[in-house]
Amino acid sequence: MNSPARKETILVVDDTPSTLEVLQRNLTAEGYTTYAAPNAIDALRLLEGTRVDLVITDLKMPKLSGIDLIRHIRANYKNMAVMMITGYATIESAVEAVKSGAEEYVSKPFTDAELLAAVRRVLEKLKQRRTAAIRPAQRPERAYGLIGESPPMQKVFAAIRKASSTSATVLITGESGSGKELVARAIHYSSARASAPFVPVNCGGIPESLLESELFGYVKGAFTGAHESRAGFFQTADGGTIFLDEIGETSVAMQVKLLRVLQDKEVRMVGDSRGKKVDVRIIAATNKNLPGLIQGRMFREELYYRINVVAIEVPPLRARAGDIPLLVRHFAEKFASELGKAVPLFSDKAMDVLQNYAWPGNARELENVIQRIVVMNDDPIIEVPDLPSPARFSALRATGVNRTLTEVEADHIRNVLANTGGNKSRAAQILGIDRKTLRKKITQHRLDR
C-alpha cells in the first residue's frame, strides 16, 4: 500500500551513488518529493532555483564538505532544515555539525526506521518554526501581489518590507520584464503613503523635449501651445510616490533637474520663476548598469547616490526557476477565467521545458506565452509540442552537445556567481582563475547585465 503523498521536499547530498540511491528510494516510498545531488556544488546550484524543506547531507565530500554546505544554507536560507549523515562519526564532527546548524546527526550504518524517525523530527521542528513565523493574512507565494516562493524572491519580499517602513528613495534594478514596477507598487501600497497617489512614469517612453513639462508641469504662456497652466507628474503625486521607470534613459540635463528636486524638495514648472514644495517619495528603476553609465559620463554620480539609498535587485526568471510552476498556474487561471475556459494542466515534460528555458523576457514573456497557449489550445493537458518553438529548442540545446563552448562557459560562470551570492573572489577561486580574468569573462559573456 502506497504512503499518502506529502508536501515536504527533501534534497539528499552524498558522493556515494549507492547511498544516494537508497536514501532517495526510501524517502520517495514514504511520499516525500526528493532531489539528489552527488556533491555540495551541485546541491548549491539546485537550491538556487528550487524550494526545498530539508537537506540531508553527507559529511565528507570532495571540494566542499557537508559542513561547508550547512554553513552556506544557514547563511542564505531561513526556512530550511538540515540533517547530517556520516560514516566517520566522532564527537568532534557531531559538535561541529550541530554548531554549524544541523538539527540532526545520524551515523552510518543506520536503519530505515532510524532515518525516517530523524526526518520526521526535523520536519516537525521546521513546521513549528514556520507556523510561528507566518502571518495569517499573507500567503508567502502571493505577498504584495508578487508571486514566488524561491529564496531570491524571499529576499525581495524582505527588502520590500524594510523599504515600506521608510520614505527613503529606492532604486530597483533588474532585467526588462522582471517585475520592477510590481515591486515599486508593493512598496508604496505597504507604506504610510498607501492612500495617496502612485504615479508611474516611463522616462524612456516620453520624448526628451516633453519630459520636463510632463514631470514638472508648465504655466500658461511658457511655450507655444501652452494656453493654460498644467500640473506635472510630481504635483500629481504630492503626498504619495512617483515611480521613475528606466531612469537611465534620461539625459544628463534632466538628471540635474531631478537632483535639484531631491535636494530642495520642490519643483519648478516650465516658465515659472519660483519653485513649489512637494512631498513626494521617489522610487526609480532601471535595467541598465548605472555605475557603467557614470564612468561613461552618461549618468550623474550625485543623482545615483541620491536615488540609491535603498537598493532592491529583482532576480531574472531564470534565477528562480522554482517559481515558474506557480506563475504558470497563476497566468493559466487568469486567462482561462477571462475566456470562460477550463484551466489547462501542463504535463511534467512541458513544465520541465518551461523551467529550463532562459526566459530573456522574464515573467512578462512567460505571461504572454501562457496567454497564447490558453487562447490557441482547447486540450485539457498541455504537452511539449504545444509550447512555442524557442522554449522547445532551448531544451534540446541545454541538454545536448549542440551547445557551443562559449555557451557552456557562460552558464557555468553564471551558476558559480549565483551560488556564491555574487562574491567574485570566491567565484574566481572555485573557477580556478584570478579576479581580473573573471571580470574579463563577465564582460565578454555580458553577465553584468
C-alpha positions as MATLAB code, in Angstrom:
seq = 'MNSPARKETILVVDDTPSTLEVLQRNLTAEGYTTYAAPNAIDALRLLEGTRVDLVITDLKMPKLSGIDLIRHIRANYKNMAVMMITGYATIESAVEAVKSGAEEYVSKPFTDAELLAAVRRVLEKLKQRRTAAIRPAQRPERAYGLIGESPPMQKVFAAIRKASSTSATVLITGESGSGKELVARAIHYSSARASAPFVPVNCGGIPESLLESELFGYVKGAFTGAHESRAGFFQTADGGTIFLDEIGETSVAMQVKLLRVLQDKEVRMVGDSRGKKVDVRIIAATNKNLPGLIQGRMFREELYYRINVVAIEVPPLRARAGDIPLLVRHFAEKFASELGKAVPLFSDKAMDVLQNYAWPGNARELENVIQRIVVMNDDPIIEVPDLPSPARFSALRATGVNRTLTEVEADHIRNVLANTGGNKSRAAQILGIDRKTLRKKITQHRLDR';
ca = [
       0.000    0.000    0.000;
       1.411    3.370   -1.014;
       2.020    6.016    1.621;
      -0.054    9.184    1.330;
       1.657   11.959   -0.641;
       3.434   14.537    1.468;
       4.162   18.162    0.683;
       7.705   18.192    2.060;
      10.591   18.287   -0.382;
      13.944   16.740    0.550;
      17.346   17.142   -1.093;
      19.822   14.301   -0.474;
      23.527   15.037   -0.956;
      26.080   12.211   -0.952;
      29.075   11.379   -3.151;
      28.430    7.619   -2.883;
      25.966    6.652   -5.646;
      24.641    3.580   -3.822;
      23.910    5.550   -0.643;
      22.270    8.304   -2.668;
      20.056    5.803   -4.473;
      18.975    4.033   -1.261;
      18.175    7.271    0.571;
      16.168    8.670   -2.307;
      14.254    5.409   -2.823;
      13.316    5.102    0.875;
      12.221    8.724    1.180;
      10.208    8.594   -2.043;
       8.485    5.444   -0.792;
       7.351    7.442    2.246;
       5.701   10.019    0.000;
       8.334   12.742    0.124;
       9.328   14.642   -3.010;
      13.066   14.078   -3.349;
      16.006   15.510   -5.246;
      19.525   14.118   -5.306;
      22.936   15.744   -5.722;
      26.289   13.885   -5.859;
      28.215   16.782   -4.296;
      27.748   20.061   -2.444;
      28.362   22.251   -5.511;
      25.520   20.602   -7.436;
      23.377   20.925   -4.325;
      24.011   24.674   -4.144;
      23.065   25.040   -7.789;
      19.805   23.170   -7.246;
      18.923   25.163   -4.123;
      19.244   28.424   -6.048;
      16.069   27.772   -8.010;
      14.232   25.008   -6.152;
      12.163   25.176   -2.980;
      13.482   22.586   -0.516;
      12.281   21.882    3.023;
      15.057   19.566    4.234;
      18.637   18.915    3.135;
      20.233   15.616    4.162;
      23.965   15.800    3.532;
      26.986   13.568    3.925;
      29.897   14.945    5.950;
      32.950   14.176    3.824;
      32.711   15.110    0.138;
      35.247   16.456   -2.378;
      35.776   20.221   -2.847;
      33.004   21.338   -0.460;
      32.230   19.321    2.654;
      28.867   18.796    4.293;
      29.867   21.344    6.936;
      30.535   23.928    4.196;
      27.135   23.187    2.689;
      25.363   23.565    6.047;
      27.074   26.896    6.706;
      26.023   28.179    3.285;
      22.426   27.118    3.894;
      22.310   28.761    7.313;
      23.781   31.979    5.867;
      21.375   32.181    2.934;
      18.151   30.265    3.691;
      15.954   30.823    6.714;
      13.154   28.261    6.394;
      15.167   25.162    5.608;
      16.058   22.202    7.828;
      19.369   20.305    7.679;
      20.428   16.789    8.682;
      23.973   15.381    8.681;
      24.789   11.748    7.935;
      28.292   10.294    8.070;
      30.301    7.124    8.225;
      33.069    8.983   10.075;
      31.218    9.691   13.299;
      33.196   11.384   16.064;
      32.225   13.620   18.940;
      34.147   16.469   17.326;
      32.364   16.130   13.983;
      28.982   15.907   15.716;
      29.656   19.070   17.708;
      30.850   20.902   14.593;
      27.772   19.811   12.614;
      25.394   21.000   15.332;
      27.257   24.285   15.767;
      27.082   24.858   12.001;
      23.312   24.416   12.072;
      22.467   20.738   11.603;
      19.351   19.738   13.551;
      20.061   16.002   13.467;
      23.267   13.980   13.230;
      22.892   10.357   12.092;
      25.800    7.902   11.989;
      26.197    5.220    9.335;
      25.144    2.475    9.286;
      21.570    3.317   10.230;
      18.293    1.510    9.737;
      15.433    2.796    7.612;
      13.406    3.338   10.768;
      16.175    5.452   12.353;
      16.492    7.589    9.214;
      12.755    8.182    8.835;
      12.313    8.941   12.540;
      15.048   11.587   12.323;
      13.477   13.053    9.179;
      10.062   13.309   10.876;
      11.566   15.007   13.941;
      13.378   17.592   11.837;
      10.378   18.336    9.636;
       8.133   18.710   12.671;
      10.526   21.295   14.123;
      10.533   23.101   10.776;
       6.735   23.104   10.661;
       6.570   24.621   14.150;
       9.045   27.369   13.191;
       7.098   28.233   10.063;
       3.770   28.266   11.873;
       5.162   30.667   14.455;
       6.644   32.978   11.834;
       3.933   33.154    9.168;
       1.416   35.992    9.142;
      -2.155   34.675    8.722;
      -3.171   37.404    6.289;
      -0.294   36.807    3.898;
       0.334   33.870    1.613;
       4.090   33.692    1.003;
       3.755   32.983   -2.700;
       1.374   35.916   -3.280;
       2.910   38.522   -0.989;
       2.398   42.113   -2.175;
       0.764   40.890   -5.393;
       4.046   39.271   -6.428;
       4.283   35.531   -6.943;
       7.224   33.456   -5.762;
       8.455   31.150   -3.038;
      12.089   30.815   -4.165;
      14.943   32.131   -1.986;
      15.692   35.030   -4.396;
      12.081   36.210   -4.170;
      12.044   35.849   -0.393;
      14.952   38.328   -0.352;
      12.899   40.717   -2.479;
       9.924   40.402   -0.110;
      12.182   41.138    2.865;
      13.589   44.211    1.097;
      10.055   45.443    0.305;
       9.082   45.184    3.969;
      12.111   47.249    5.001;
      11.649   49.833    2.241;
       7.942   50.320    3.011;
       8.730   51.311    6.594;
      10.674   54.388    5.475;
      10.325   57.266    2.986;
      13.879   56.912    1.683;
      14.406   56.877   -2.076;
      14.616   53.419   -3.619;
      16.487   52.163   -6.684;
      15.099   48.970   -8.208;
      17.333   47.178  -10.681;
      16.608   44.183  -12.856;
      16.122   42.997  -16.388;
      13.230   44.121  -18.538;
      10.052   42.227  -17.714;
      11.259   41.027  -14.314;
       8.611   42.929  -12.329;
      10.275   46.164  -11.183;
       7.027   48.165  -11.283;
       5.256   45.488   -9.243;
       7.953   45.865   -6.582;
       7.555   49.655   -6.637;
       3.776   49.355   -6.230;
       4.262   46.867   -3.399;
       6.481   49.330   -1.538;
       4.005   52.175   -1.996;
       0.861   50.245   -1.035;
       2.590   48.732    2.001;
       3.745   52.138    3.248;
       2.149   55.000    5.143;
       1.558   56.691    1.751;
      -0.759   53.936    0.513;
      -3.854   56.192    0.430;
      -2.038   58.817   -1.674;
      -1.345   58.574   -5.436;
       1.141   56.197   -7.014;
       2.253   57.801  -10.280;
       4.297   55.662  -12.702;
       6.375   57.458  -15.345;
       8.192   55.681  -18.172;
      11.132   58.028  -18.655;
      12.233   56.169  -21.781;
       8.793   56.436  -23.385;
       8.473   60.244  -23.245;
      10.413   62.355  -25.786;
      13.213   64.332  -24.169;
      11.687   67.604  -25.383;
       8.472   66.864  -23.447;
       9.841   65.115  -20.361;
      10.481   68.266  -18.301;
       6.984   69.679  -18.820;
       5.421   66.255  -18.170;
       7.332   65.808  -14.918;
       7.170   69.342  -13.523;
       4.218   70.920  -15.359;
       4.107   74.302  -17.072;
       2.488   77.707  -16.676;
       0.289   79.433  -19.215;
       2.341   81.021  -21.980;
       5.528   79.052  -21.176;
       5.772   77.948  -24.815;
       3.727   77.894  -27.983;
       0.540   75.969  -27.335;
       0.613   76.410  -23.535;
      -2.832   78.012  -23.380;
      -3.304   77.176  -19.714;
      -1.213   76.061  -16.752;
      -0.915   72.325  -16.190;
       0.449   70.369  -13.250;
       3.104   67.742  -13.841;
       3.541   64.214  -12.526;
       5.370   65.423   -9.409;
       2.467   67.654   -8.378;
       0.010   64.823   -9.114;
       2.000   62.528   -6.832;
       2.134   65.041   -3.958;
       1.812   63.137   -0.688;
       2.401   59.846   -2.461;
       5.009   58.143   -4.637;
       6.373   58.815   -8.106;
       7.909   55.858   -9.908;
      10.578   56.892  -12.406;
      10.932   53.793  -14.552;
      14.029   53.470  -16.782;
      15.685   56.484  -15.190;
      18.883   55.533  -17.017;
      17.256   56.738  -20.262;
      17.124   60.390  -19.092;
      19.586   62.981  -20.364;
      22.291   64.443  -18.154;
      20.471   67.801  -18.273;
      17.275   66.195  -16.965;
      19.255   64.359  -14.300;
      20.479   67.719  -12.962;
      16.866   68.879  -12.617;
      15.841   65.665  -10.862;
      18.772   66.074   -8.499;
      17.524   69.564   -7.612;
      14.084   68.140   -6.769;
      15.675   65.577   -4.458;
      17.834   68.181   -2.755;
      15.314   71.033   -2.402;
      12.039   69.038   -2.188;
      10.472   71.429   -4.674;
       9.688   71.530   -8.398;
       9.775   74.456  -10.794;
       7.140   74.435  -13.525;
       8.333   75.295  -17.022;
       8.020   79.055  -17.446;
       7.766   79.752  -13.709;
      10.485   81.609  -11.798;
       9.512   80.168   -8.428;
       9.615   76.640   -7.093;
       6.777   74.830   -5.316;
       7.286   72.450   -2.413;
       6.173   68.863   -2.924;
       6.064   65.901   -0.573;
       6.865   63.026   -2.907;
       8.668   59.776   -2.376;
      10.822   58.802   -5.370;
      11.269   55.203   -6.461;
      13.456   54.774   -9.525;
      14.116   51.711  -11.649;
      16.475   50.726  -14.436;
      17.641   47.747  -16.426;
      20.915   49.487  -17.209;
      24.267   49.391  -15.410;
      24.238   52.871  -13.842;
      27.834   52.688  -12.486;
      28.920   51.916  -16.045;
      26.947   54.904  -17.341;
      28.619   57.063  -14.690;
      32.050   56.025  -15.960;
      30.948   56.963  -19.477;
      29.686   60.325  -18.200;
      26.128   59.444  -19.200;
      24.690   59.454  -15.684;
      25.286   61.908  -12.836;
      27.134   60.311   -9.945;
      25.425   62.622   -7.424;
      21.995   61.558   -8.635;
      22.973   57.891   -8.444;
      23.905   58.184   -4.777;
      20.724   60.176   -4.079;
      18.388   57.548   -5.533;
      20.398   54.526   -4.379;
      19.612   54.886   -0.663;
      17.679   51.603   -0.602;
      18.662   49.174   -3.371;
      16.493   46.244   -4.476;
      17.573   43.867   -7.221;
      14.771   41.896   -8.858;
      16.086   38.492   -9.973;
      15.571   37.341  -13.564;
      13.127   34.487  -14.024;
      15.915   32.031  -14.923;
      17.402   32.589  -11.443;
      14.171   31.481   -9.784;
      13.035   28.611  -11.968;
      11.345   27.035   -8.946;
       8.703   29.787   -9.146;
       7.751   29.013  -12.749;
       5.068   26.387  -11.878;
       3.393   28.942   -9.576;
       3.482   31.610  -12.273;
       2.239   29.211  -14.955;
      -0.713   28.224  -12.763;
      -1.499   31.866  -11.964;
      -1.415   33.009  -15.598;
      -3.334   29.953  -16.824;
      -6.093   30.581  -14.263;
      -6.184   34.277  -15.136;
      -6.565   33.866  -18.900;
      -8.820   30.818  -18.695;
     -11.169   32.831  -16.457;
     -11.184   35.724  -18.925;
     -12.070   33.387  -21.792;
     -14.539   31.266  -19.829;
     -12.459   28.136  -20.470;
     -11.331   25.313  -18.214;
      -7.870   25.840  -16.733;
      -5.426   23.629  -18.676;
      -2.910   21.402  -16.934;
       0.719   21.209  -18.000;
       2.396   17.824  -18.296;
       5.574   17.172  -16.312;
       7.651   17.233  -19.502;
       6.106   20.510  -20.633;
       6.766   22.051  -17.230;
      10.372   20.832  -17.332;
      10.847   22.596  -20.669;
       9.375   25.816  -19.289;
      11.636   25.631  -16.232;
      14.758   25.022  -18.331;
      14.115   27.856  -20.790;
      16.195   31.018  -20.196;
      13.226   33.457  -20.485;
      15.087   36.526  -21.806;
      11.832   38.487  -21.466;
      11.349   37.206  -17.908;
       7.887   36.991  -16.290;
       6.358   39.252  -18.948;
       7.432   36.808  -21.660;
       6.094   33.861  -19.654;
       2.745   35.629  -19.220;
       2.478   36.220  -22.983;
       3.376   32.598  -23.715;
       0.739   31.238  -21.326;
      -1.885   33.612  -22.715;
      -1.157   32.396  -26.246;
      -1.346   28.754  -25.125;
      -4.681   29.247  -23.360;
      -6.153   31.123  -26.326;
      -4.969   28.710  -29.018;
      -5.401   25.347  -27.261;
      -8.559   23.544  -26.206;
      -6.826   20.377  -24.951;
      -7.095   19.804  -21.190;
      -3.389   18.931  -20.930;
      -0.587   20.996  -22.477;
       2.246   18.871  -23.869;
       5.701   19.828  -25.161;
       4.543   20.214  -28.818;
       2.046   22.858  -27.638;
       4.852   25.095  -26.375;
       6.449   27.822  -28.534;
       9.483   26.731  -30.536;
      12.088   28.867  -28.672;
      11.322   27.041  -25.424;
      11.284   23.594  -27.068;
      14.545   24.134  -28.922;
      16.259   25.604  -25.860;
      15.552   22.367  -24.015;
      17.488   20.480  -26.689;
      20.361   22.958  -26.562;
      20.525   22.782  -22.773;
      20.976   19.017  -22.623;
      22.786   18.032  -25.825;
      26.156   18.501  -27.466;
      24.727   21.240  -29.678;
      25.855   23.881  -27.173;
      28.972   25.876  -28.008;
      31.931   26.063  -25.645;
      31.131   29.756  -25.121;
      27.576   28.915  -24.019;
      28.787   26.243  -21.611;
      31.410   28.567  -20.111;
      28.928   31.434  -19.709;
      26.376   29.180  -17.993;
      28.989   27.745  -15.647;
      30.275   31.184  -14.631;
      26.690   32.401  -14.145;
      25.880   29.418  -11.904;
      29.031   29.823   -9.803;
      28.340   33.542   -9.309;
      24.766   32.743   -8.295;
      25.888   30.097   -5.827;
      28.435   32.454   -4.226;
      25.926   35.276   -3.914;
      27.883   37.380   -6.415;
      31.133   37.085   -4.424;
      33.679   37.424   -7.245;
      36.681   36.466   -5.110;
      35.017   33.201   -4.058;
      33.738   32.572   -7.598;
      37.214   33.096   -9.063;
      38.638   30.662   -6.509;
      36.093   27.977   -7.442;
      36.680   28.550  -11.169;
      40.449   28.380  -10.724;
      41.107   31.821  -12.224;
      42.039   35.223  -10.820;
      39.589   38.098  -10.306;
      40.932   40.029  -13.305;
      40.261   37.099  -15.632;
      36.815   36.628  -14.107;
      35.966   40.291  -14.705;
      37.010   39.942  -18.352;
      34.846   36.862  -18.804;
      31.856   38.544  -17.110;
      32.176   41.409  -19.616;
      32.799   39.021  -22.518;
      29.672   36.980  -21.789;
      27.651   40.088  -20.813;
      26.858   38.593  -17.414;
      26.781   42.019  -15.729;
      23.522   42.970  -17.410;
];
